[in-house]
Amino acid sequence: MPGGHHALLLREAIGRLASTEVLDALLDEALRRHGVEAVPEDAATFGSFACGALREAVTDRLGEEAAEAVLADLAPAFLSDPPDSGVRRRKRHSLAAPVRDAPVVLVASGRPAHVDALIPRLRDRAKVVAAYDIFALLQAAQSYPTADLVVVIDDAMEAVRPSTLATLGRLLPEGAKVILFGPNDTQPELRGDPYRVEWLRLGDVRDIDAVGDMCVAALPDDEPAPAPRAERAPRLVLAHGDPTWRARVSRTLEEAGYAPSSAPDGFMALERCIDEEPAAVIAALDMPTLDGAQLVALLRSRFGADAPPVILVAEGELPEPPPGVVALVAQDAPVDDLVFEVAACVGVGATLTGFER
């Protein structure tokens, strides 16, 4: 390992707690997790490395108290830069210990300001991990195989292309959510099973507060579900063009004992219905590609009498439900109303005790 200033600080800090053999193994593991070959010498990058990959490696090998002690020794290296040094100082909240078993938000951006802006919004709800290049992103994506994972990607970051996003989708755990934002409108080349991961596109969004709103909506609730889900939860297809609405309603349906599968438009919802044969479909009346009424017509044409019942969600004055639609629900109605309609046509889910009228 190169003997730079920060590398020497690391060896001194960890050497107080571990043998040389353990120290070398810890540093090798931390470098592997961060996707670099040497300890960063830039203060801001070193802070990200110390608070992320190094902390995890020390915690895994020596425990949380040891990790806190090492970070306390290292903090001056990235929290107190000399004036006019040109080095961007890391925020002190980066040292906050993540909640045990907390969900993980992996933020991929070439601009550290994005990470610093998101941490205050998310630090009480999730562990925030930064990746400043595509290699670090792909490495980090494999580090949380069982976590509730939300990946936030600035599509302006170098090397973010449809092919790299497709590879990322294959590395992420099933059920992970990916939020793409930025000016380039990069879309993944979906192959294999594209439904393992939910891709949420914000479009040309440069306001990091909007990205934070999407992250909060995508994270699981703080409170656990009141009871375990049934062994065979009724499967639903949930189609709507607003990813924030889909995330909120999907979470409520899961808590109510259902297994929703999310789709951003009517065409993808039709594919899900063909592949999954859901017990019911919840769809927006106004959607891109295929609207709700067109989706209903195609389902009736494809499945005939076996077509799944459809609940449409509409804005404004509600029209008469067309054939094949069991209910129309106002877009701004309480989510409980929607869950009640699902229960009426599908049956009560495993944990629907809180939604009775």
LOBA-461449 format. One line per 2 residues: number of its first residue (from 1); their letters; for each residue x, y, z of C-alpha. Coordinates in pm, 1 decimal, padded with zeros to 6 digits. Layout:
BEGIN
NUM> A> X Y Z; ... $
REM end
This chain:
BEGIN
1> MP> 00000.0 00000.0 00000.0; 00138.4 00347.0 -00089.3 $
3> GG> 00262.3 00540.2 00210.6; 00062.9 00860.8 00159.3 $
5> HH> -00036.5 01081.2 00450.7; -00390.4 00941.6 00483.9 $
7> AL> -00268.3 00583.5 00446.6; -00028.2 00638.0 00734.4 $
9> LL> -00307.4 00788.3 00946.6; -00520.3 00482.7 00877.3 $
11> RE> -00249.1 00238.7 00972.3; -00179.6 00428.4 01294.2 $
13> AI> -00551.2 00446.0 01390.8; -00628.8 00080.1 01320.8 $
15> GR> -00292.2 -00035.0 01456.3; -00403.1 00071.4 01804.7 $
17> LA> -00678.3 -00192.5 01790.2; -00552.6 -00478.5 01575.8 $
19> ST> -00248.3 -00676.7 01470.5; -00060.1 -00596.3 01151.7 $
21> EV> -00214.4 -00899.2 00981.5; -00569.7 -00788.6 01067.2 $
23> LD> -00487.5 -00428.6 00976.6; -00367.9 -00528.4 00628.5 $
25> AL> -00677.0 -00744.2 00572.2; -00909.3 -00461.3 00682.3 $
27> LD> -00749.5 -00206.7 00452.0; -00756.4 -00446.5 00156.3 $
29> EA> -01125.7 -00513.9 00217.3; -01208.0 -00143.1 00252.7 $
31> LR> -01025.6 -00058.3 -00070.7; -01209.6 -00338.0 -00252.0 $
33> RH> -01547.9 -00215.5 -00129.7; -01473.4 00140.6 -00230.2 $
35> GV> -01340.2 00031.6 -00568.4; -00995.7 00192.4 -00543.4 $
37> EA> -00639.0 00062.9 -00526.1; -00497.2 00313.8 -00278.9 $
39> VP> -00621.7 00520.6 00013.7; -00753.1 00853.1 -00127.2 $
41> ED> -00537.2 01153.9 -00050.3; -00801.2 01416.4 -00136.2 $
43> AA> -00970.7 01516.2 00191.7; -01330.3 01498.4 00067.2 $
45> TF> -01281.1 01163.2 -00105.2; -01093.9 01030.3 00195.6 $
47> GS> -01388.8 01130.6 00415.1; -01627.9 00934.9 00194.8 $
49> FA> -01395.1 00633.0 00202.1; -01348.4 00647.4 00580.7 $
51> CG> -01719.1 00693.2 00661.1; -01830.0 00431.8 00409.4 $
53> AL> -01616.9 00135.4 00304.7; -01359.6 00159.2 00585.6 $
55> RE> -01622.0 00191.5 00856.0; -01809.3 -00112.6 00722.1 $
57> AV> -01493.9 -00323.8 00704.1; -01387.7 -00234.1 01059.5 $
59> TD> -01740.3 -00293.3 01192.1; -01759.6 -00636.7 01028.9 $
61> RL> -01421.0 -00744.8 01167.9; -01383.2 -00558.4 01499.1 $
63> GE> -01732.3 -00428.1 01587.3; -01908.2 -00091.2 01593.6 $
65> EA> -01718.5 00049.0 01891.9; -01387.7 -00008.9 01716.4 $
67> AE> -01521.8 00157.3 01401.3; -01630.6 00462.4 01603.5 $
69> AV> -01286.3 00484.0 01762.9; -01110.0 00468.9 01425.2 $
71> LA> -01335.9 00738.4 01277.7; -01283.3 00961.2 01580.0 $
73> DL> -00906.5 00940.3 01517.5; -00944.4 01009.6 01145.2 $
75> AP> -01211.2 01283.2 01154.9; -00965.9 01578.1 01169.6 $
77> AF> -00824.1 01469.7 00834.1; -01147.6 01556.2 00654.3 $
79> LS> -01336.9 01783.4 00893.2; -01081.3 02059.6 00947.7 $
81> DP> -00912.8 02164.5 00625.0; -00686.2 02469.6 00629.6 $
83> PD> -00833.6 02795.3 00490.1; -00813.8 02840.4 00113.7 $
85> SG> -00702.8 02481.8 00070.7; -00945.5 02431.3 -00216.1 $
87> VR> -01066.3 02110.0 -00051.9; -01437.7 02070.5 00005.0 $
89> RR> -01494.9 01966.6 00366.3; -01718.7 01674.1 00448.3 $
91> KR> -02029.6 01741.2 00655.3; -02012.0 01618.9 01013.8 $
93> HS> -02339.7 01428.5 00972.5; -02154.3 01182.2 00749.3 $
95> LA> -02019.7 01031.6 01071.9; -02365.3 00943.5 01206.1 $
97> AP> -02396.1 00571.9 01268.1; -02659.4 00403.4 01049.4 $
99> VR> -02954.3 00241.7 01219.1; -02912.3 -00134.5 01246.3 $
101> DA> -03093.5 -00314.8 00961.5; -03182.4 00022.9 00810.3 $
103> PV> -03258.9 00043.1 00438.1; -02974.1 00161.3 00216.8 $
105> VL> -02976.3 00453.1 -00026.1; -02687.2 00430.0 -00272.3 $
107> VA> -02625.4 00770.6 -00430.7; -02421.5 00771.5 -00751.6 $
109> SG> -02310.9 01114.7 -00864.0; -01987.7 01279.5 -00966.5 $
111> RP> -02085.8 01578.0 -00752.7; -02040.7 01531.4 -00373.4 $
113> AH> -02286.2 01818.1 -00316.8; -02567.4 01586.2 -00422.4 $
115> VD> -02476.6 01337.3 -00150.9; -02443.5 01608.5 00112.4 $
117> AL> -02785.1 01748.3 00017.2; -02957.3 01409.7 00045.7 $
119> IP> -02805.1 01294.5 00378.2; -03005.1 01535.3 00602.2 $
121> RL> -03329.2 01415.0 00439.0; -03247.8 01046.6 00474.7 $
123> RD> -03011.1 00997.0 00768.3; -03290.4 00907.9 01013.0 $
125> RA> -03450.6 00666.1 00767.2; -03163.8 00497.7 00584.3 $
127> KV> -02792.8 00443.0 00552.6; -02659.3 00665.5 00272.2 $
129> VA> -02367.8 00529.7 00068.2; -02189.8 00738.1 -00194.2 $
131> AY> -02038.7 00622.0 -00523.9; -01855.4 00881.1 -00728.7 $
133> DI> -01792.6 00671.9 -01041.8; -01953.1 00379.9 -01222.9 $
135> FA> -01702.8 00123.6 -01091.4; -01773.5 00217.5 -00729.7 $
137> LL> -02146.2 00202.7 -00807.6; -02125.9 -00149.7 -00949.6 $
139> QA> -01910.3 -00260.0 -00654.8; -02145.9 -00111.4 -00396.4 $
141> AQ> -02451.3 -00259.8 -00567.7; -02326.4 -00607.2 -00474.8 $
143> SY> -02253.5 -00517.8 -00111.7; -02615.0 -00518.1 00011.9 $
145> PT> -02774.4 -00840.9 -00118.2; -03051.8 -00850.4 00144.3 $
147> AD> -03111.6 -00481.4 00226.0; -03406.9 -00266.9 00125.5 $
149> LV> -03211.9 -00080.7 -00140.8; -03281.3 00243.9 -00325.2 $
151> VV> -03023.0 00347.0 -00586.8; -03014.9 00712.9 -00695.5 $
153> ID> -02818.9 00779.0 -01015.7; -02729.9 01109.2 -01175.9 $
155> DA> -02739.6 01019.1 -01544.8; -02486.3 01293.6 -01612.7 $
157> ME> -02222.9 01091.1 -01428.1; -01944.0 00971.5 -01654.6 $
159> AV> -01992.3 00620.6 -01803.3; -02364.2 00602.5 -01718.0 $
161> RP> -02503.9 00445.9 -02035.7; -02797.8 00215.4 -02115.4 $
163> ST> -02564.6 -00085.5 -02118.4; -02406.8 -00008.1 -01780.5 $
165> LA> -02751.5 00044.7 -01628.4; -02858.7 -00293.0 -01764.4 $
167> TL> -02559.2 -00455.8 -01595.5; -02640.7 -00271.4 -01274.2 $
169> GR> -02996.8 -00406.8 -01282.7; -02863.0 -00761.7 -01288.7 $
171> LL> -02641.5 -00697.7 -00984.2; -02907.3 -00542.1 -00762.4 $
173> PE> -03114.2 -00752.7 -00522.6; -03469.4 -00832.7 -00623.2 $
175> GA> -03709.3 -00555.1 -00527.3; -03449.4 -00275.9 -00538.2 $
177> KV> -03567.5 00060.3 -00671.2; -03355.5 00275.8 -00903.2 $
179> IL> -03419.7 00649.5 -00936.2; -03265.3 00809.4 -01245.7 $
181> FG> -03243.3 01186.8 -01264.0; -03048.1 01447.5 -01455.5 $
183> PN> -03037.8 01610.6 -01796.9; -02956.5 01319.7 -02030.2 $
185> DT> -03268.5 01099.0 -02013.9; -03056.4 00781.9 -02010.6 $
187> QP> -03267.2 00464.4 -02007.6; -03148.9 00111.0 -01921.9 $
189> EL> -03134.4 -00159.8 -02188.1; -03359.6 -00407.7 -02008.2 $
191> RG> -03276.7 -00771.6 -02066.8; -03329.9 -01092.9 -01879.4 $
193> DP> -03598.8 -01034.6 -01617.0; -03664.1 -00656.9 -01620.2 $
195> YR> -03910.8 -00678.5 -01330.2; -03655.4 -00773.7 -01062.1 $
197> VE> -03580.7 -00403.4 -01019.3; -03818.9 -00106.2 -01034.3 $
199> WL> -03681.7 00173.3 -01252.3; -03816.2 00517.3 -01159.2 $
201> RL> -03744.1 00799.1 -01402.6; -03758.9 01163.1 -01289.6 $
203> GD> -03667.3 01311.2 -01627.6; -03482.5 01641.7 -01654.9 $
205> VR> -03472.3 01709.5 -01280.4; -03184.1 01904.4 -01133.8 $
207> DI> -03350.5 02007.8 -00807.5; -03203.4 01770.9 -00549.2 $
209> DA> -03504.6 01831.0 -00320.3; -03725.8 01656.2 -00577.0 $
211> VG> -03484.7 01362.7 -00576.8; -03502.9 01355.6 -00197.2 $
213> DM> -03883.6 01346.0 -00212.7; -03866.8 01045.6 -00443.7 $
215> CV> -03619.8 00867.5 -00212.6; -03845.3 00917.3 00088.7 $
217> AA> -04144.2 00781.5 -00105.1; -03944.9 00476.6 -00217.3 $
219> LP> -03820.7 00384.0 00131.3; -04016.9 00136.0 00342.8 $
221> DD> -04222.1 00265.6 00633.3; -04051.4 00300.0 00970.0 $
223> EP> -04318.0 00085.9 01135.8; -04326.5 -00285.0 01050.2 $
225> AP> -04639.6 -00443.2 00909.2; -04880.7 -00544.2 01186.9 $
227> AP> -04867.5 -00911.4 01088.8; -04668.6 -01132.9 00850.9 $
229> RA> -04789.4 -01152.7 00494.3; -04987.4 -01457.6 00392.3 $
231> ER> -04786.4 -01737.4 00236.0; -04961.0 -01679.2 -00098.1 $
233> AP> -05055.4 -01311.6 -00103.0; -05300.7 -01208.7 -00377.8 $
235> RL> -05099.9 -01072.5 -00671.4; -05194.3 -00729.2 -00809.9 $
237> VL> -05073.4 -00518.8 -01102.1; -05048.4 -00147.5 -01017.6 $
239> AH> -05018.6 00082.6 -01322.4; -04976.5 00457.5 -01297.6 $
241> GD> -04756.3 00718.9 -01461.9; -04661.9 00889.1 -01132.9 $
243> PT> -04380.8 00688.5 -00964.9; -04433.7 00863.5 -00629.5 $
245> WR> -04801.2 00763.7 -00626.8; -04710.4 00406.6 -00726.4 $
247> AR> -04452.4 00379.2 -00447.7; -04694.7 00507.4 -00183.2 $
249> VS> -04988.2 00288.8 -00290.3; -04768.1 -00017.3 -00344.3 $
251> RT> -04634.8 00012.0 00010.2; -04989.2 00036.2 00152.4 $
253> LE> -05104.4 -00267.1 -00047.1; -04807.6 -00470.5 00075.4 $
255> EA> -04894.5 -00382.1 00434.9; -05252.0 -00491.2 00365.3 $
257> GY> -05134.1 -00838.1 00263.5; -05116.8 -00810.4 -00115.7 $
259> AP> -04827.9 -00855.7 -00359.8; -04838.1 -00557.9 -00599.6 $
261> SS> -04629.2 -00542.6 -00916.5; -04567.1 -00187.6 -01036.4 $
263> AP> -04583.5 -00064.0 -01397.6; -04535.4 00292.0 -01529.7 $
265> DG> -04780.8 00264.4 -01821.7; -05062.5 00057.1 -01967.4 $
267> FM> -04844.0 -00135.2 -02210.0; -04612.3 -00266.3 -01937.3 $
269> AL> -04917.7 -00339.8 -01721.3; -05056.5 -00556.9 -02002.7 $
271> ER> -04726.9 -00749.9 -02016.3; -04736.1 -00800.7 -01639.2 $
273> CI> -05093.9 -00932.4 -01660.8; -04995.2 -01182.6 -01929.5 $
275> DE> -04690.3 -01300.8 -01732.0; -04831.9 -01295.9 -01380.1 $
277> EP> -05211.0 -01353.4 -01409.5; -05293.0 -01112.9 -01123.4 $
279> AA> -05601.0 -01132.4 -00905.6; -05682.2 -00769.3 -00991.5 $
281> VI> -05545.0 -00464.3 -01171.8; -05532.0 -00105.9 -01042.2 $
283> AA> -05468.4 00139.2 -01325.0; -05485.1 00512.4 -01389.8 $
285> LD> -05747.9 00617.8 -01641.9; -05492.0 00857.0 -01796.0 $
287> MP> -05157.8 00683.3 -01870.8; -04891.9 00695.9 -02143.0 $
289> TL> -04874.2 00435.2 -02423.5; -05206.7 00268.6 -02329.6 $
291> DG> -05462.4 00445.6 -02111.2; -05678.4 00268.3 -01857.1 $
293> AQ> -05976.3 00213.0 -02086.1; -05754.4 00070.7 -02362.2 $
295> LV> -05585.4 -00159.0 -02110.3; -05926.0 -00289.9 -01997.8 $
297> AL> -06032.6 -00355.1 -02358.2; -05712.5 -00546.9 -02433.5 $
299> LR> -05742.4 -00753.3 -02116.2; -06099.4 -00851.2 -02206.2 $
301> SR> -05988.6 -00936.8 -02560.1; -05696.1 -01146.2 -02435.3 $
303> FG> -05855.0 -01323.8 -02137.7; -06228.6 -01308.4 -02208.1 $
305> AD> -06432.7 -01413.1 -01906.0; -06110.3 -01484.9 -01714.8 $
307> AP> -05987.9 -01124.0 -01739.2; -05882.0 -00985.5 -01398.4 $
309> PV> -06111.2 -00725.3 -01243.1; -05987.7 -00369.3 -01294.2 $
311> IL> -06009.2 -00071.0 -01059.7; -05947.8 00259.0 -01238.8 $
313> VA> -05808.6 00570.9 -01072.5; -05912.4 00903.2 -01226.7 $
315> EG> -05873.7 01275.5 -01167.6; -06164.4 01517.3 -01168.1 $
317> EL> -06526.6 01409.2 -01209.5; -06560.9 01031.7 -01223.6 $
319> PE> -06729.6 00889.3 -01535.3; -06942.9 00575.8 -01539.9 $
321> PP> -06722.0 00266.4 -01514.4; -06676.8 00103.9 -01856.7 $
323> PG> -06732.4 -00272.5 -01905.3; -06472.8 -00476.5 -01719.8 $
325> VV> -06416.7 -00208.3 -01454.3; -06543.9 -00294.4 -01106.9 $
327> AL> -06485.3 00049.3 -00952.2; -06361.4 00400.7 -01025.0 $
329> VA> -06168.3 00573.1 -00744.5; -06074.3 00940.6 -00730.8 $
331> QD> -05701.8 01010.1 -00760.2; -05705.2 01222.1 -00443.8 $
333> AP> -05915.8 00978.3 -00238.4; -05757.4 00823.4 00072.9 $
335> VD> -05551.2 00515.2 -00005.3; -05775.1 00322.3 00235.3 $
337> DL> -06063.8 00364.3 -00013.3; -05856.9 00199.5 -00284.0 $
339> VF> -05755.8 -00087.1 -00055.2; -06120.8 -00137.3 00041.2 $
341> EV> -06217.5 -00173.3 -00327.3; -05937.6 -00424.8 -00379.3 $
343> AA> -06060.7 -00628.7 -00083.2; -06416.3 -00616.5 -00218.7 $
345> CV> -06323.0 -00775.8 -00552.6; -06024.3 -00994.3 -00453.2 $
347> GV> -06074.6 -01082.0 -00090.5; -05908.5 -00960.6 00224.4 $
349> GA> -05529.1 -00975.9 00227.2; -05329.6 -01135.3 00503.6 $
351> TL> -05306.3 -00819.8 00718.1; -05604.5 -00610.0 00615.1 $
353> TG> -05740.6 -00563.6 00966.0; -05689.8 -00186.1 00962.3 $
355> FE> -05890.4 -00112.6 00648.2; -06241.7 -00225.4 00733.7 $
357> R> -06529.1 00019.5 00703.7 $
REM end
